[in-house]
């Protein structure tokens, strides 16, 4: 695995963790901060997917 693949996986894992924490905050306190954390986690998951799909898969096809 190269550094790009590891970066994409780590970004997605952090996003999954943040989404879970945000859902927990929202269920426990009904605070708006939970929605912010959930949305941020979703954005991180999407960023990891874009890095994986756009940059890594294109480079793998060239090899």
Phi and psi restraints in degrees (range 20) as a CNS / XPLOR table:
assign (resid 1 and name C) (resid 2 and name N)
       (resid 2 and name CA) (resid 2 and name C) 1.0 -94.5 20.0 2
assign (resid 2 and name N) (resid 2 and name CA)
       (resid 2 and name C) (resid 3 and name N) 1.0 176.8 20.0 2
assign (resid 2 and name C) (resid 3 and name N)
       (resid 3 and name CA) (resid 3 and name C) 1.0 -65.1 20.0 2
assign (resid 3 and name N) (resid 3 and name CA)
       (resid 3 and name C) (resid 4 and name N) 1.0 -33.1 20.0 2
assign (resid 3 and name C) (resid 4 and name N)
       (resid 4 and name CA) (resid 4 and name C) 1.0 -65.0 20.0 2
assign (resid 4 and name N) (resid 4 and name CA)
       (resid 4 and name C) (resid 5 and name N) 1.0 -40.2 20.0 2
assign (resid 4 and name C) (resid 5 and name N)
       (resid 5 and name CA) (resid 5 and name C) 1.0 -65.5 20.0 2
assign (resid 5 and name N) (resid 5 and name CA)
       (resid 5 and name C) (resid 6 and name N) 1.0 -43.1 20.0 2
assign (resid 5 and name C) (resid 6 and name N)
       (resid 6 and name CA) (resid 6 and name C) 1.0 -65.4 20.0 2
assign (resid 6 and name N) (resid 6 and name CA)
       (resid 6 and name C) (resid 7 and name N) 1.0 -40.4 20.0 2
assign (resid 6 and name C) (resid 7 and name N)
       (resid 7 and name CA) (resid 7 and name C) 1.0 -62.0 20.0 2
assign (resid 7 and name N) (resid 7 and name CA)
       (resid 7 and name C) (resid 8 and name N) 1.0 -43.8 20.0 2
assign (resid 7 and name C) (resid 8 and name N)
       (resid 8 and name CA) (resid 8 and name C) 1.0 -63.2 20.0 2
assign (resid 8 and name N) (resid 8 and name CA)
       (resid 8 and name C) (resid 9 and name N) 1.0 -42.1 20.0 2
assign (resid 8 and name C) (resid 9 and name N)
       (resid 9 and name CA) (resid 9 and name C) 1.0 -65.9 20.0 2
assign (resid 9 and name N) (resid 9 and name CA)
       (resid 9 and name C) (resid 10 and name N) 1.0 -43.2 20.0 2
assign (resid 9 and name C) (resid 10 and name N)
       (resid 10 and name CA) (resid 10 and name C) 1.0 -64.7 20.0 2
assign (resid 10 and name N) (resid 10 and name CA)
       (resid 10 and name C) (resid 11 and name N) 1.0 -42.5 20.0 2
assign (resid 10 and name C) (resid 11 and name N)
       (resid 11 and name CA) (resid 11 and name C) 1.0 -61.3 20.0 2
assign (resid 11 and name N) (resid 11 and name CA)
       (resid 11 and name C) (resid 12 and name N) 1.0 -42.9 20.0 2
assign (resid 11 and name C) (resid 12 and name N)
       (resid 12 and name CA) (resid 12 and name C) 1.0 -66.1 20.0 2
assign (resid 12 and name N) (resid 12 and name CA)
       (resid 12 and name C) (resid 13 and name N) 1.0 -39.8 20.0 2
assign (resid 12 and name C) (resid 13 and name N)
       (resid 13 and name CA) (resid 13 and name C) 1.0 -65.7 20.0 2
assign (resid 13 and name N) (resid 13 and name CA)
       (resid 13 and name C) (resid 14 and name N) 1.0 -39.3 20.0 2
assign (resid 13 and name C) (resid 14 and name N)
       (resid 14 and name CA) (resid 14 and name C) 1.0 -63.8 20.0 2
assign (resid 14 and name N) (resid 14 and name CA)
       (resid 14 and name C) (resid 15 and name N) 1.0 -39.9 20.0 2
assign (resid 14 and name C) (resid 15 and name N)
       (resid 15 and name CA) (resid 15 and name C) 1.0 -63.7 20.0 2
assign (resid 15 and name N) (resid 15 and name CA)
       (resid 15 and name C) (resid 16 and name N) 1.0 -40.4 20.0 2
assign (resid 15 and name C) (resid 16 and name N)
       (resid 16 and name CA) (resid 16 and name C) 1.0 -64.2 20.0 2
assign (resid 16 and name N) (resid 16 and name CA)
       (resid 16 and name C) (resid 17 and name N) 1.0 -42.5 20.0 2
assign (resid 16 and name C) (resid 17 and name N)
       (resid 17 and name CA) (resid 17 and name C) 1.0 -62.8 20.0 2
assign (resid 17 and name N) (resid 17 and name CA)
       (resid 17 and name C) (resid 18 and name N) 1.0 -43.9 20.0 2
assign (resid 17 and name C) (resid 18 and name N)
       (resid 18 and name CA) (resid 18 and name C) 1.0 -64.9 20.0 2
assign (resid 18 and name N) (resid 18 and name CA)
       (resid 18 and name C) (resid 19 and name N) 1.0 -38.1 20.0 2
assign (resid 18 and name C) (resid 19 and name N)
       (resid 19 and name CA) (resid 19 and name C) 1.0 -64.1 20.0 2
assign (resid 19 and name N) (resid 19 and name CA)
       (resid 19 and name C) (resid 20 and name N) 1.0 -43.8 20.0 2
assign (resid 19 and name C) (resid 20 and name N)
       (resid 20 and name CA) (resid 20 and name C) 1.0 -63.0 20.0 2
assign (resid 20 and name N) (resid 20 and name CA)
       (resid 20 and name C) (resid 21 and name N) 1.0 -42.2 20.0 2
assign (resid 20 and name C) (resid 21 and name N)
       (resid 21 and name CA) (resid 21 and name C) 1.0 -64.4 20.0 2
assign (resid 21 and name N) (resid 21 and name CA)
       (resid 21 and name C) (resid 22 and name N) 1.0 -41.4 20.0 2
assign (resid 21 and name C) (resid 22 and name N)
       (resid 22 and name CA) (resid 22 and name C) 1.0 -63.0 20.0 2
assign (resid 22 and name N) (resid 22 and name CA)
       (resid 22 and name C) (resid 23 and name N) 1.0 -40.0 20.0 2
assign (resid 22 and name C) (resid 23 and name N)
       (resid 23 and name CA) (resid 23 and name C) 1.0 -65.3 20.0 2
assign (resid 23 and name N) (resid 23 and name CA)
       (resid 23 and name C) (resid 24 and name N) 1.0 -40.6 20.0 2
assign (resid 23 and name C) (resid 24 and name N)
       (resid 24 and name CA) (resid 24 and name C) 1.0 -62.8 20.0 2
assign (resid 24 and name N) (resid 24 and name CA)
       (resid 24 and name C) (resid 25 and name N) 1.0 -42.7 20.0 2
assign (resid 24 and name C) (resid 25 and name N)
       (resid 25 and name CA) (resid 25 and name C) 1.0 -62.4 20.0 2
assign (resid 25 and name N) (resid 25 and name CA)
       (resid 25 and name C) (resid 26 and name N) 1.0 -43.0 20.0 2
assign (resid 25 and name C) (resid 26 and name N)
       (resid 26 and name CA) (resid 26 and name C) 1.0 -64.7 20.0 2
assign (resid 26 and name N) (resid 26 and name CA)
       (resid 26 and name C) (resid 27 and name N) 1.0 -41.7 20.0 2
assign (resid 26 and name C) (resid 27 and name N)
       (resid 27 and name CA) (resid 27 and name C) 1.0 -69.1 20.0 2
assign (resid 27 and name N) (resid 27 and name CA)
       (resid 27 and name C) (resid 28 and name N) 1.0 -37.1 20.0 2
assign (resid 27 and name C) (resid 28 and name N)
       (resid 28 and name CA) (resid 28 and name C) 1.0 -77.7 20.0 2
assign (resid 28 and name N) (resid 28 and name CA)
       (resid 28 and name C) (resid 29 and name N) 1.0 -39.9 20.0 2
assign (resid 28 and name C) (resid 29 and name N)
       (resid 29 and name CA) (resid 29 and name C) 1.0 -120.4 20.0 2
assign (resid 29 and name N) (resid 29 and name CA)
       (resid 29 and name C) (resid 30 and name N) 1.0 -12.7 20.0 2
assign (resid 29 and name C) (resid 30 and name N)
       (resid 30 and name CA) (resid 30 and name C) 1.0 55.9 20.0 2
assign (resid 30 and name N) (resid 30 and name CA)
       (resid 30 and name C) (resid 31 and name N) 1.0 31.0 20.0 2
assign (resid 30 and name C) (resid 31 and name N)
       (resid 31 and name CA) (resid 31 and name C) 1.0 -87.9 20.0 2
assign (resid 31 and name N) (resid 31 and name CA)
       (resid 31 and name C) (resid 32 and name N) 1.0 152.2 20.0 2
assign (resid 31 and name C) (resid 32 and name N)
       (resid 32 and name CA) (resid 32 and name C) 1.0 -67.7 20.0 2
assign (resid 32 and name N) (resid 32 and name CA)
       (resid 32 and name C) (resid 33 and name N) 1.0 -22.4 20.0 2
assign (resid 32 and name C) (resid 33 and name N)
       (resid 33 and name CA) (resid 33 and name C) 1.0 -61.6 20.0 2
assign (resid 33 and name N) (resid 33 and name CA)
       (resid 33 and name C) (resid 34 and name N) 1.0 -31.6 20.0 2
assign (resid 33 and name C) (resid 34 and name N)
       (resid 34 and name CA) (resid 34 and name C) 1.0 -62.4 20.0 2
assign (resid 34 and name N) (resid 34 and name CA)
       (resid 34 and name C) (resid 35 and name N) 1.0 -38.1 20.0 2
assign (resid 34 and name C) (resid 35 and name N)
       (resid 35 and name CA) (resid 35 and name C) 1.0 -67.0 20.0 2
assign (resid 35 and name N) (resid 35 and name CA)
       (resid 35 and name C) (resid 36 and name N) 1.0 -37.3 20.0 2
assign (resid 35 and name C) (resid 36 and name N)
       (resid 36 and name CA) (resid 36 and name C) 1.0 -64.6 20.0 2
assign (resid 36 and name N) (resid 36 and name CA)
       (resid 36 and name C) (resid 37 and name N) 1.0 -44.6 20.0 2
assign (resid 36 and name C) (resid 37 and name N)
       (resid 37 and name CA) (resid 37 and name C) 1.0 -66.7 20.0 2
assign (resid 37 and name N) (resid 37 and name CA)
       (resid 37 and name C) (resid 38 and name N) 1.0 -40.9 20.0 2
assign (resid 37 and name C) (resid 38 and name N)
       (resid 38 and name CA) (resid 38 and name C) 1.0 -62.8 20.0 2
assign (resid 38 and name N) (resid 38 and name CA)
       (resid 38 and name C) (resid 39 and name N) 1.0 -44.2 20.0 2
assign (resid 38 and name C) (resid 39 and name N)
       (resid 39 and name CA) (resid 39 and name C) 1.0 -65.7 20.0 2
assign (resid 39 and name N) (resid 39 and name CA)
       (resid 39 and name C) (resid 40 and name N) 1.0 -40.5 20.0 2
assign (resid 39 and name C) (resid 40 and name N)
       (resid 40 and name CA) (resid 40 and name C) 1.0 -62.8 20.0 2
assign (resid 40 and name N) (resid 40 and name CA)
       (resid 40 and name C) (resid 41 and name N) 1.0 -41.6 20.0 2
assign (resid 40 and name C) (resid 41 and name N)
       (resid 41 and name CA) (resid 41 and name C) 1.0 -62.8 20.0 2
assign (resid 41 and name N) (resid 41 and name CA)
       (resid 41 and name C) (resid 42 and name N) 1.0 -40.4 20.0 2
assign (resid 41 and name C) (resid 42 and name N)
       (resid 42 and name CA) (resid 42 and name C) 1.0 -64.4 20.0 2
assign (resid 42 and name N) (resid 42 and name CA)
       (resid 42 and name C) (resid 43 and name N) 1.0 -38.4 20.0 2
assign (resid 42 and name C) (resid 43 and name N)
       (resid 43 and name CA) (resid 43 and name C) 1.0 -65.4 20.0 2
assign (resid 43 and name N) (resid 43 and name CA)
       (resid 43 and name C) (resid 44 and name N) 1.0 -39.0 20.0 2
assign (resid 43 and name C) (resid 44 and name N)
       (resid 44 and name CA) (resid 44 and name C) 1.0 -65.4 20.0 2
assign (resid 44 and name N) (resid 44 and name CA)
       (resid 44 and name C) (resid 45 and name N) 1.0 -39.9 20.0 2
assign (resid 44 and name C) (resid 45 and name N)
       (resid 45 and name CA) (resid 45 and name C) 1.0 -61.8 20.0 2
assign (resid 45 and name N) (resid 45 and name CA)
       (resid 45 and name C) (resid 46 and name N) 1.0 -43.2 20.0 2
assign (resid 45 and name C) (resid 46 and name N)
       (resid 46 and name CA) (resid 46 and name C) 1.0 -65.1 20.0 2
assign (resid 46 and name N) (resid 46 and name CA)
       (resid 46 and name C) (resid 47 and name N) 1.0 -39.5 20.0 2
assign (resid 46 and name C) (resid 47 and name N)
       (resid 47 and name CA) (resid 47 and name C) 1.0 -63.1 20.0 2
assign (resid 47 and name N) (resid 47 and name CA)
       (resid 47 and name C) (resid 48 and name N) 1.0 -42.5 20.0 2
assign (resid 47 and name C) (resid 48 and name N)
       (resid 48 and name CA) (resid 48 and name C) 1.0 -62.4 20.0 2
assign (resid 48 and name N) (resid 48 and name CA)
       (resid 48 and name C) (resid 49 and name N) 1.0 -39.2 20.0 2
assign (resid 48 and name C) (resid 49 and name N)
       (resid 49 and name CA) (resid 49 and name C) 1.0 -65.9 20.0 2
assign (resid 49 and name N) (resid 49 and name CA)
       (resid 49 and name C) (resid 50 and name N) 1.0 -38.6 20.0 2
assign (resid 49 and name C) (resid 50 and name N)
       (resid 50 and name CA) (resid 50 and name C) 1.0 -66.9 20.0 2
assign (resid 50 and name N) (resid 50 and name CA)
       (resid 50 and name C) (resid 51 and name N) 1.0 -42.8 20.0 2
assign (resid 50 and name C) (resid 51 and name N)
       (resid 51 and name CA) (resid 51 and name C) 1.0 -60.8 20.0 2
assign (resid 51 and name N) (resid 51 and name CA)
       (resid 51 and name C) (resid 52 and name N) 1.0 -44.6 20.0 2
assign (resid 51 and name C) (resid 52 and name N)
       (resid 52 and name CA) (resid 52 and name C) 1.0 -64.9 20.0 2
assign (resid 52 and name N) (resid 52 and name CA)
       (resid 52 and name C) (resid 53 and name N) 1.0 -49.3 20.0 2
assign (resid 52 and name C) (resid 53 and name N)
       (resid 53 and name CA) (resid 53 and name C) 1.0 -72.2 20.0 2
assign (resid 53 and name N) (resid 53 and name CA)
       (resid 53 and name C) (resid 54 and name N) 1.0 -41.9 20.0 2
assign (resid 53 and name C) (resid 54 and name N)
       (resid 54 and name CA) (resid 54 and name C) 1.0 -82.9 20.0 2
assign (resid 54 and name N) (resid 54 and name CA)
       (resid 54 and name C) (resid 55 and name N) 1.0 -40.4 20.0 2
assign (resid 54 and name C) (resid 55 and name N)
       (resid 55 and name CA) (resid 55 and name C) 1.0 -102.0 20.0 2
assign (resid 55 and name N) (resid 55 and name CA)
       (resid 55 and name C) (resid 56 and name N) 1.0 -41.7 20.0 2
assign (resid 55 and name C) (resid 56 and name N)
       (resid 56 and name CA) (resid 56 and name C) 1.0 -80.3 20.0 2
assign (resid 56 and name N) (resid 56 and name CA)
       (resid 56 and name C) (resid 57 and name N) 1.0 -45.4 20.0 2
assign (resid 56 and name C) (resid 57 and name N)
       (resid 57 and name CA) (resid 57 and name C) 1.0 -66.0 20.0 2
assign (resid 57 and name N) (resid 57 and name CA)
       (resid 57 and name C) (resid 58 and name N) 1.0 -35.5 20.0 2
assign (resid 57 and name C) (resid 58 and name N)
       (resid 58 and name CA) (resid 58 and name C) 1.0 -64.8 20.0 2
assign (resid 58 and name N) (resid 58 and name CA)
       (resid 58 and name C) (resid 59 and name N) 1.0 -42.9 20.0 2
assign (resid 58 and name C) (resid 59 and name N)
       (resid 59 and name CA) (resid 59 and name C) 1.0 -68.7 20.0 2
assign (resid 59 and name N) (resid 59 and name CA)
       (resid 59 and name C) (resid 60 and name N) 1.0 -31.8 20.0 2
assign (resid 59 and name C) (resid 60 and name N)
       (resid 60 and name CA) (resid 60 and name C) 1.0 -70.3 20.0 2
assign (resid 60 and name N) (resid 60 and name CA)
       (resid 60 and name C) (resid 61 and name N) 1.0 -32.5 20.0 2
assign (resid 60 and name C) (resid 61 and name N)
       (resid 61 and name CA) (resid 61 and name C) 1.0 -69.9 20.0 2
assign (resid 61 and name N) (resid 61 and name CA)
       (resid 61 and name C) (resid 62 and name N) 1.0 -28.9 20.0 2
assign (resid 61 and name C) (resid 62 and name N)
       (resid 62 and name CA) (resid 62 and name C) 1.0 -71.2 20.0 2
assign (resid 62 and name N) (resid 62 and name CA)
       (resid 62 and name C) (resid 63 and name N) 1.0 -28.8 20.0 2
